[in-house]
């Protein structure tokens, strides 16, 4: 798909990529490359409180992203869209997506999402690529080993978002 070039921007793009789950991948990608990537265990917040209430996962995510948006000049957020397979994983995925939308609305940061198959096809040319292929691609992009498949997905989501925002051709 060819995109119309974007008008000149006043500040450099910094895209926060998220692979949302109890173990969330989080990465910041800019014109300079991968600035950081890590995995955060938001499920541990719920488990530590021993309430079993999934809302604690969302509160921890809200607080973490809010802090990041205040301290880092993030221009956009992109997340890998949640799968709807039913059960607790779907409820947590949808809740985390909603949480990202809420905090981004409060801080007025635009949000994009990307379907898993689109992201894998863009990153590896194979929509059914496995975790190792995504880790290899993210490691090459970061210039260092990436150990977590969640961090790798977050890197690739942010890189995909950066390419879309720069108006470059994106294969879907």
C-alpha positions, 0 to 999 in steps of 0.5 A: 500500500502506498501512503501519501507523505505526511506533512513535516512534523515539529518533533521526532517520532517516538513510538511505544509498542506494546504486546499486551498480556499478563507478561507485557512486551514494551518497546520504544522505537524512534528514528534513531532505532530501538531505544529500549525493550523489556517485558513487564509482569503485570500479572504479578501486581494482581498476584501480590495483592492476592485478590484475584481481581484482574482489575489490578492488572489494568491499574498497574498498566495504566500507572506504568504507561501514564508515568512513561507518557509524562517522562518520555516524549512518546508521540504514538502508541501501537499495540498488537490487537488482542485475540478473542479466543474466550476465557480469562486471556481474552478478558485480560487482553480486551481490558488491557487494550481498553486501558491503553485507550483510556490513558492515551486519551487522557494524555492526548497521545494517538493510538494505533493497533495492528493485527498479529497476522499483519505484523508477522507478515510485515516483519518476516514475510510469513503471517504464520511465523513463529516466536523464534522468527519474530525474536530473530527479526527484533534482535536484528533490528535492535542490534542486540539479542532480544530474549523475550518473545513479548519484547520482540513483538513490542519492538516489531509493533513499534517499528511497524507503527513508525513505518506507517507514520513515516508514510513508507510503503507497508505490505499487508 
